[in-house]
């Protein structure tokens, strides 16, 4: 996988599962994604900027499992798998997992980093026995919708209005095995 950051081509050397020791790189990626694309995510950018080290480590500890695509020590992008509902009040079926927080640094977009991250996430979901992958995309985020559709995701018809925004989250689904079939 080749990407370009600035003018120097780089290679995705690995997909890394984020641990507490990675809290600084995780924080930097999350703050960059929220600054660049605040409407694409559920998170509040101002709240994220106020967090301290312990709060970042707690986010990494769970329930989400965070992955980063790296070129040597450079973080090109990230994604997370939520193998349970967003809250205990919102359980999901035992075979389902949610994909959240996919974001690729602008210089690495269009180079296949998303596909690498999604494939790693699909393998992880299969290891956890949760092959039914779901994600939500804002109905105005056409580039993300096109990416997911190119990878085989289909809209389920489920929509959830976004409070105070006049847009909706559109749910997409795909079996993990299908994502790995390419």
C-alpha positions as CSV (number, residue, x, y, z in Angstrom):
1,X,0.0,0.0,0.0
2,X,1.6,3.3,-1.1
3,X,0.5,6.6,0.1
4,X,1.7,10.2,-0.3
5,X,2.2,12.4,2.7
6,X,3.4,15.8,1.6
7,X,5.7,15.0,-1.4
8,X,7.3,11.8,0.0
9,X,5.7,8.5,-0.9
10,X,5.2,6.2,2.1
11,X,4.1,2.6,2.6
12,X,1.4,1.4,5.1
13,X,3.7,-0.8,7.1
14,X,1.0,-2.2,9.5
15,X,-2.4,-1.8,11.1
16,X,-1.8,-1.3,14.8
17,X,-4.3,-2.0,17.6
18,X,-4.2,1.0,19.8
19,X,-3.3,0.5,23.5
20,X,-3.1,2.8,26.4
21,X,0.5,3.5,25.6
22,X,-0.6,5.0,22.3
23,X,-2.8,7.6,23.9
24,X,-0.8,10.5,22.4
25,X,-1.1,9.3,18.8
26,X,-4.7,8.4,19.4
27,X,-5.5,11.9,20.8
28,X,-3.7,13.6,17.9
29,X,-5.6,11.6,15.3
30,X,-9.0,12.1,17.0
31,X,-8.4,15.9,17.4
32,X,-7.3,16.2,13.8
33,X,-10.3,14.3,12.5
34,X,-12.7,16.3,14.6
35,X,-11.1,19.6,13.5
36,X,-11.2,18.6,9.8
37,X,-14.6,16.9,9.7
38,X,-16.6,17.7,12.8
39,X,-20.0,17.0,11.2
40,X,-19.0,13.5,10.2
41,X,-18.7,12.1,13.8
42,X,-20.8,11.8,16.9
43,X,-18.1,13.3,19.1
44,X,-18.0,16.9,20.4
45,X,-14.8,18.5,19.3
46,X,-14.7,21.0,22.2
47,X,-15.2,18.1,24.7
48,X,-12.4,16.1,23.1
49,X,-10.0,19.1,23.3
50,X,-10.6,19.3,27.1
51,X,-9.8,15.7,27.9
52,X,-6.7,14.8,29.9
53,X,-4.4,11.8,29.6
54,X,-6.5,9.6,31.8
55,X,-9.7,10.3,29.8
56,X,-7.9,9.4,26.6
57,X,-6.6,6.2,28.1
58,X,-10.1,5.4,29.3
59,X,-11.4,5.9,25.8
60,X,-8.8,3.5,24.4
61,X,-9.6,0.9,27.1
62,X,-13.1,0.4,25.8
63,X,-15.6,-0.5,24.8
64,X,-14.3,0.5,21.3
65,X,-11.3,-1.3,19.8
66,X,-9.2,1.3,18.0
67,X,-7.0,0.5,15.0
68,X,-4.5,2.8,13.3
69,X,-2.9,2.5,9.8
70,X,0.8,3.4,10.2
71,X,3.7,4.0,8.0
72,X,6.6,3.4,10.3
73,X,5.6,5.7,13.3
74,X,3.4,8.0,11.2
75,X,-0.3,7.5,11.7
76,X,-2.1,7.7,8.4
77,X,-5.7,7.0,9.6
78,X,-7.8,5.2,12.1
79,X,-11.0,3.2,12.6
80,X,-12.8,1.6,15.6
81,X,-14.9,-1.4,16.2
82,X,-17.7,-1.3,18.7
83,X,-18.6,-4.9,19.5
84,X,-21.6,-3.8,21.7
85,X,-24.2,-1.2,21.6
86,X,-23.3,2.5,22.1
87,X,-24.7,2.3,25.6
88,X,-26.2,-0.5,27.8
89,X,-29.6,0.9,26.9
90,X,-29.0,0.2,23.2
91,X,-28.0,-3.5,22.9
92,X,-27.2,-5.0,19.6
93,X,-27.5,-8.6,18.3
94,X,-24.8,-10.9,19.5
95,X,-23.4,-11.4,15.9
96,X,-23.2,-7.6,15.1
97,X,-20.5,-4.9,15.5
98,X,-20.5,-1.3,14.7
99,X,-17.8,0.4,12.6
100,X,-17.1,3.9,13.9
101,X,-14.6,6.7,13.5
102,X,-13.1,5.9,10.1
103,X,-10.9,8.8,9.2
104,X,-7.9,9.1,6.9
105,X,-5.5,12.0,6.9
106,X,-6.1,14.1,3.8
107,X,-2.6,13.4,2.3
108,X,-3.3,9.6,2.4
109,X,-6.9,9.7,1.0
110,X,-7.6,7.8,-2.2
111,X,-4.6,5.5,-1.7
112,X,-6.4,2.4,-0.2
113,X,-5.8,3.1,3.5
114,X,-9.5,2.9,4.2
115,X,-9.6,-0.6,2.6
116,X,-6.6,-1.8,4.6
117,X,-8.2,-0.5,7.9
118,X,-11.6,-2.0,7.0
119,X,-10.1,-5.4,6.2
120,X,-8.3,-5.5,9.5
121,X,-11.5,-4.5,11.3
122,X,-13.4,-7.3,9.4
123,X,-10.8,-9.9,10.6
124,X,-11.2,-8.6,14.1
125,X,-14.9,-8.8,14.0
126,X,-14.8,-12.4,12.8
127,X,-12.4,-13.3,15.6
128,X,-15.0,-11.8,18.0
129,X,-17.8,-13.8,16.4
130,X,-19.5,-10.6,15.2
131,X,-19.6,-10.8,11.4
132,X,-22.6,-8.5,10.8
133,X,-20.9,-5.1,10.3
134,X,-23.0,-1.9,10.5
135,X,-22.0,1.7,10.3
136,X,-23.8,5.1,10.1
137,X,-23.1,7.9,7.6
138,X,-24.5,11.4,7.6
139,X,-26.9,11.6,4.6
140,X,-24.9,14.6,3.3
141,X,-21.5,12.8,3.4
142,X,-21.6,11.6,-0.2
143,X,-17.8,10.8,-0.4
144,X,-18.1,8.4,2.5
145,X,-21.3,6.8,1.1
146,X,-19.5,6.2,-2.2
147,X,-16.5,4.6,-0.5
148,X,-18.7,2.2,1.5
149,X,-20.8,1.3,-1.5
150,X,-17.6,0.6,-3.6
151,X,-16.6,-1.8,-0.8
152,X,-19.9,-3.6,-0.9
153,X,-21.9,-1.9,1.9
154,X,-25.6,-1.4,1.3
155,X,-28.0,1.0,2.9
156,X,-30.4,-0.9,5.2
157,X,-33.1,1.7,5.0
158,X,-32.7,2.6,8.7
159,X,-32.3,6.4,9.3
160,X,-31.9,8.3,12.5
161,X,-32.4,12.1,12.6
162,X,-29.4,14.1,13.9
163,X,-30.6,16.4,16.6
164,X,-30.2,20.1,15.7
165,X,-28.7,19.4,12.3
166,X,-31.5,18.8,9.8
167,X,-29.7,15.7,8.5
168,X,-29.9,12.0,9.3
169,X,-27.6,9.1,10.0
170,X,-28.0,6.4,7.3
171,X,-27.2,2.8,8.3
172,X,-25.1,0.6,6.0
173,X,-24.4,-3.1,6.4
174,X,-22.0,-5.7,5.1
175,X,-20.9,-9.2,6.2
176,X,-17.2,-9.2,7.3
177,X,-16.6,-12.2,5.0
178,X,-17.7,-10.1,2.0
179,X,-15.3,-7.3,2.9
180,X,-12.4,-9.9,3.0
181,X,-13.4,-11.6,-0.3
182,X,-11.8,-9.0,-2.5
